[in-house]
Amino acid sequence: MDLFNLAVKILKSSHLTEETLEEIKGIAKKYWVGSKEGKTEILYKGNPVLKKVSSKLQNRYSNDINQGREGEKNMKYFVFERDREGTCYHEFYKGKWDNKTFWKTDSLCIYDDILSDNIGFVQAIRAVIPNYDSYGVTEISAEQWNEIGSLITNKYNSSIDLYQEADRWLRKVFQEYDCFTILGI
């Protein structure tokens, strides 16, 4: 892989896992050196293009660790706020919404068309929370989320992958918060 394609891969990646970082470091051995004092660092060797890409890669990796995303695998349905393109997204906001902040950096977002295509997911939410409004604000407790998961597993099986992807993030959220809030479009 040449430098240009490596840069494109780095700049297009939605978030970096340790596995992705290792793959990139393997490809780019001649450009970067590994770690310093037990901390992973991506370093450039005098090339201005590499300096820019290296800086962007290091910032993404550091942000992923700071946001608790370092173990996440590439997601199929959701993106983090920084990877959002436009505003036609439903935001999964950690905890109870503060009635003023949108697009928090630690929020999980799902594009409206993806949510609409997974009607079983929406139907399961509406079955557990009848007043769910895809244009409004909906708080969901851990207990309700588990009920939604049971419905998806037993009745709306086509949305299981979407549910599981959100569930990986929400397991961490529920360790700190009693609920999460879906902010509709």
C-alpha positions in Angstrom: 0.0 0.0 0.0 1.4 3.4 -1.0 1.5 6.5 1.2 -1.6 8.1 -0.5 -3.8 5.0 0.1 -2.5 4.7 3.7 -3.5 8.4 4.3 -6.9 7.8 2.8 -7.5 4.8 5.0 -6.5 6.7 8.1 -8.5 9.8 7.2 -11.7 7.8 6.2 -11.7 5.5 9.2 -14.7 6.3 11.5 -12.8 5.3 14.6 -9.7 3.4 15.4 -9.4 0.2 17.3 -6.2 -1.3 18.6 -6.4 -3.8 15.8 -6.8 -1.1 13.1 -3.9 0.9 14.7 -1.7 -2.2 14.6 -2.6 -2.9 10.9 -1.8 0.7 10.0 1.5 0.6 11.9 2.3 -2.7 10.2 1.8 -1.1 6.8 3.6 2.0 7.7 6.7 0.7 9.5 9.0 2.9 7.4 7.0 6.0 8.3 6.1 5.6 12.0 7.7 4.2 15.1 5.8 2.5 17.8 5.4 3.4 21.4 7.1 5.6 24.0 7.1 4.9 27.7 4.2 2.5 27.3 2.0 5.0 25.4 1.1 4.4 21.8 2.3 7.2 19.7 2.3 7.6 15.9 5.3 9.6 14.8 6.3 11.0 11.5 9.8 11.1 10.0 10.1 14.6 8.6 7.5 14.3 5.8 4.9 17.1 6.0 2.1 14.8 4.6 3.0 12.2 7.2 3.0 14.9 9.9 -0.5 15.9 9.1 -1.8 12.3 8.8 0.1 11.3 11.9 -1.4 14.1 13.9 -4.9 13.3 12.7 -4.4 9.6 13.5 -3.0 10.3 17.0 -5.9 12.7 17.8 -8.5 10.1 16.7 -6.8 7.3 18.6 -6.5 9.5 21.8 -10.1 10.7 21.4 -11.3 7.1 21.1 -9.5 6.1 24.3 -10.8 9.2 26.1 -14.4 8.5 25.0 -14.1 4.8 26.0 -14.3 3.7 22.3 -10.9 2.0 22.0 -12.4 -1.5 22.0 -15.2 -0.8 19.5 -15.2 -2.6 16.2 -16.1 -0.8 13.0 -19.8 -0.2 13.2 -22.3 -0.9 10.5 -25.3 1.1 11.7 -24.1 3.8 14.1 -21.5 6.5 13.9 -20.0 8.8 16.6 -20.8 12.4 16.4 -17.5 13.4 14.7 -18.3 11.0 11.8 -21.8 12.4 11.3 -22.4 13.9 7.9 -25.4 16.3 8.1 -28.2 16.5 10.7 -30.6 13.7 9.6 -29.6 11.6 12.5 -31.1 10.3 15.7 -28.8 10.9 18.6 -28.4 8.4 21.4 -27.4 10.8 24.2 -25.8 9.4 27.5 -28.1 9.9 30.4 -31.0 12.4 30.7 -30.9 15.1 28.1 -30.0 18.5 29.5 -32.6 20.3 27.3 -30.0 22.3 25.4 -27.0 20.3 24.1 -27.1 18.5 20.8 -24.4 16.4 19.0 -22.2 15.6 22.0 -18.9 14.1 21.2 -19.7 11.0 23.2 -23.1 10.4 21.6 -23.9 7.6 19.2 -25.8 8.6 16.1 -27.9 6.6 13.6 -28.9 8.0 10.2 -32.6 8.3 9.8 -32.8 6.1 6.6 -30.9 3.3 8.5 -33.3 3.5 11.4 -36.3 3.6 9.0 -35.0 0.5 7.1 -34.9 -1.4 10.4 -38.5 -1.1 11.2 -38.4 -3.9 13.7 -36.1 -1.8 15.9 -38.6 1.1 15.9 -41.5 -1.2 16.4 -39.8 -2.8 19.5 -39.2 0.7 20.9 -42.8 1.7 20.3 -44.1 -1.5 21.9 -42.1 -0.8 25.1 -42.5 3.0 25.0 -45.8 3.8 23.3 -45.2 7.6 23.2 -41.8 7.2 21.4 -41.6 10.0 18.8 -38.8 9.9 16.2 -39.0 13.7 16.0 -38.9 14.2 19.8 -37.0 13.3 23.0 -37.3 9.8 24.5 -35.7 8.6 27.6 -35.0 4.9 27.8 -34.0 3.1 31.1 -31.8 0.0 31.3 -34.9 -2.1 32.1 -36.8 -0.7 29.0 -33.7 -1.3 26.8 -33.6 -4.9 28.0 -37.3 -5.3 27.2 -36.7 -3.9 23.7 -33.9 -6.4 23.3 -36.2 -9.3 24.3 -38.8 -8.2 21.7 -36.2 -7.9 19.0 -34.8 -11.3 19.8 -38.2 -13.0 19.9 -40.3 -11.0 17.4 -38.3 -8.5 15.4 -35.3 -10.7 14.7 -34.3 -8.7 11.5 -33.1 -5.9 13.7 -30.9 -7.9 16.0 -27.6 -6.7 14.6 -28.6 -3.1 15.0 -29.7 -3.7 18.6 -26.5 -5.5 19.4 -24.4 -2.8 18.0 -26.1 -0.2 20.2 -26.1 -2.5 23.1 -22.3 -2.7 23.1 -22.2 1.0 23.6 -25.1 1.1 26.0 -23.7 -1.5 28.4 -21.0 1.1 29.2 -23.5 3.9 29.4 -25.7 2.1 31.9 -22.7 1.6 34.2 -22.7 5.3 34.7 -26.3 6.5 33.9 -29.8 5.3 34.7 -31.0 6.0 31.2 -30.1 7.2 27.8 -32.0 9.7 25.6 -32.9 9.4 22.0 -33.0 12.8 20.4 -35.1 12.5 17.2 -34.4 14.3 14.0 
